Amino acid sequence: MKLLTCTYLFCTTIAIASPINKISVNAIHPLVPNIVRTSNQDDLLRLYESSQDPEVRPGLFEGDIAVTSEYFNYWRVGLRWDVFPDKLWQNRTVPYVISALYDTADYVKIYKAIMYINYMTCVKFIPWDGKVKDFLLIWPIMYPKGCWSFVGKFGGAQILSLEPPDEKGPNCLENEGRAIHELMHALGIFHEHSRADRDTYINVHYENIIPEFRSNFNKQSPENATYSYEYGYDSIMHYGNYFFSVDSIKPTLTPKTPGVTIGQRKAMSKTDCLKLNNLYGCLDKPEEARIYHIICKALGL
């Protein structure tokens, strides 16, 4: 527990002490990839209440995943990183920019999420130098609104949407957890509930799911690796019980193991940490693996 406490304090200290690295709206004109949208997305947006979970957005795969038209067909079964290694960030490095449209309080939450991943893994988010082509652009005002990201690296100025709170819209920044969730998508991590082996661990209640969103509960193909890790009920990447519910009362997902909870958005689980470190080769070298196994194990205490 001391390691976790120290890690959190470390992130907080860095976030407050470091110079704010923002960029104004007029300073950049990103070439954002064409996002695949459903034909009735506008109608669904009007139909869907803003009080719903901010990760649950009509027109995006699984509620918070953007997909380019180029990879739409591959996405139906899940991208395999051994087939598309170029969709992982090279050299374990992610250049990033945070929009100046965020106020200082929201910026600090985003920065703490970034530093959290920097500490827990060998992947390093670094401020964009204005020169490299591929970087992550964290932006508060996009369409569709809400919290969403591409999965993996798609190139150029790659949008990650984290909408700040307002009177009508969702709040992606009530804590750092939602930012961590979307950053993990950007690094290449899928939702836990979409694993090919999920039926062993959870029940999917299709009768309680809004019909237009039932495809968000599809499973990935078995070839899309789960890295042989145990199913993560406590994963920060897992849907909650009522995501896409027809009335927000009837559950869409229920665990088969009694007494467990799903859908937390506070911190990575031990399995989340190991998966991400494994994906980027942080566990390949014995000494490096020892360090990150200790760090990840502490998340399970």
Secondary structure, DSSP 8 states (H G I E B T S, - for coil): -HHHHHHHHHHHHHHHHS---EE-GGG-------B---TTHHHHHHHS-TTS-TT--TTSBTTTEE-BGGGHHHHTT---TTT-GGGS-GGGEEEEEEETTS-HHHHHHHHHHHHHHHHHSS-EEEE--S--S-EEEEESS-SS-SEEEESS---SEEEEEE----SSS--TTSSHHHHHHHHHHHHT---GGGSTTGGGTEEE-GGGB-GGGGGGG----TTS--TT----TT-TTS--TTTTBSSSSS-SEEESSTT------SS--HHHHHHHHHHTTTTSSHHHHHHHHHHHHHTT-
